[in-house]
């Protein structure tokens, strides 16, 4: 007797997404289900191409269906459709961007911009559409690290077309200023720049816009979080106590601005700066720990040369960035599906 679609779907309900804590049928992941003789096929549509457990979910799905008996073949095609954070897709400023993610740090010198660029590369290579907004007006380093130069074109309405490198759209103050020029602006000018980089840029359809913030807790952070709905913020820090102490201030700021903290990233982990301090802090503060990036000379060399990490660079560093990108994407998906664009983040120091 041939299996029915109801039987197959009931069998698939034992497959639970570990991040979303629901089964793949309830989540609506099962698409285009077909049953032909002793063969079952369907598409497993996940919430991000960077899903860290996609192969596990595929294998569990095949096993669940084979357990029904009478089936010789189960074909599962993986696909993805990134969910927009609640409110992000409806804002007048950036209607084509599904998720805006702030990459922040309490202090300078922790490698935040390098992390931003490498996370963008990792997500893009996995199949996501990605952009970078360099909001560090005082020290824009994204053009150098990403290896993109030139002045963006504008249309008749003075809207900016972002430049592109390696499939990543990017806008930076560094495109509009002399390299030897210092930016000396007060709050109103900074607020105007943030608004211009959002509503005045012709961003394409993006799954993720990573915003490289200046270090600290200043006017740009305030303007950004009060101008558009933010999917969440990621805090980058080195393991040193002095960096961790300042990172607390950045977390407290996002808490007051009701912006979700998606997690902490430990950068430059080594015998020199230490290891494991960020993971311990994440546990203490009840914040997701997204992973650790090792202190590798090839990461610095690639950033200085304006290129993505490649085959000749550290495999450990590449694997670390891929792992962190997947963890970050998973947290964004959780927020999007739960409809928690602006929850209260309860943190006690």
Secondary structure, 3 states (H helix, E strand, C coil): CCCCHHHHHHHHCCCEECCCCEECCCCCCEEEEEEECCEEEEEEEECCCCCCCHHHHHHHHHHHHHCCCCCCEEEEEEEECCCCCCCCCCCCCCCCECCEEEEECCCCCCCHHHHHHHHHHHHHHCCCCEEEEECCCCCCCHHHHHCCCCCCCECCCCCECCEEECCEEEEEHHHCCCCCCCCCCCHHHHHHHHHHHHHCECCCCECEEEEECCCCCCHHHHHHHHHCCCCEEEEEECCCHHHHHHHHHHHHHHHHCCCCEEEEEEEEEECCCECCHHHHHHHHHCCCEEEEEECCHHHHHHHHHCCCCCCCCCHHHHHHHHHHHHHHHHHHHHHHHHCCCCCCCCCCC
